[in-house]
Amino acid sequence: QALLVESGGGLVQPGGSLRLSCAASGFTFSRYAMSWHRQAPGKERELVARIASNGSIRNYADSVKGRFTISKDNAKNTVYLQMNSLNPEDTAVYYCNTDPPNTAYWGQGTQVTVSS
């Protein structure tokens, strides 16, 4: 049974940084492209970034391009999201999933709050 567990969220001031991690188990992680999504209060979940199975191709939402970096460690079955220059509009619950997402794989997410 596939399981994705996100961690690394928290409260950070505007301009700060956070690194999110997503530990995967129950499927052959190295064969899958992965993605990060976020959902802000009152808004629909949106795609933030995606990465190819071998890490060779990465894509970002325009709102985070140049500030966020997605990476994938197939030896550790983990996908990361490095977030820099955070602003209040980045406040949301962040989720990882495969790409395209599998509806059965959504986890609890990790809360990121950007506030002074």
Long-range contacts (C-beta under 8 A, 24 or more apart in sequence): 1-26, 2-26, 2-27, 2-102, 2-104, 2-105, 3-107, 4-95, 4-96, 4-97, 4-105, 4-106, 4-107, 5-107, 5-108, 6-94, 6-95, 6-96, 6-107, 6-108, 6-109, 6-110, 7-110, 8-110, 9-93, 9-94, 9-109, 9-110, 9-111, 9-112, 9-113, 10-111, 10-112, 10-113, 11-113, 11-115, 12-86, 12-112, 12-113, 12-114, 13-114, 13-115, 13-116, 14-86, 14-87, 14-88, 14-114, 14-115, 14-116, 15-85, 15-86, 15-87, 16-86, 16-114, 17-82, 17-83, 17-84, 17-85, 17-86, 18-83, 18-86, 18-112, 19-80, 19-81, 19-82, 19-83, 20-80, 20-81, 20-83, 20-94, 20-96, 20-110, 20-112, 21-78, 21-79, 21-80, 22-78, 22-79, 22-80, 22-81, 22-96, 22-107, 23-76, 23-77, 23-78, 24-77, 24-78, 24-79, 24-96, 25-77, 27-98, 29-74, 29-77, 30-54, 30-74, 32-98, 32-99, 33-98, 33-99, 34-70, 34-72, 34-79, 34-96, 34-97, 34-98, 34-99, 35-96, 35-97, 35-98, 35-99, 35-100, 35-101, 36-70, 36-79, 36-81, 36-94, 36-95, 36-96, 37-94, 37-95, 37-96, 37-97, 37-101, 38-90, 38-92, 38-93, 38-94, 38-95, 38-112, 39-92, 39-93, 39-95, 39-109, 40-89, 40-91, 40-92, 41-92, 43-92, 45-95, 48-81, 48-94, 49-81, 50-99, 51-79, 51-99, 63-89, 64-90, 83-112, 86-112, 86-114, 87-114, 88-114, 88-115, 89-114, 90-114, 91-115
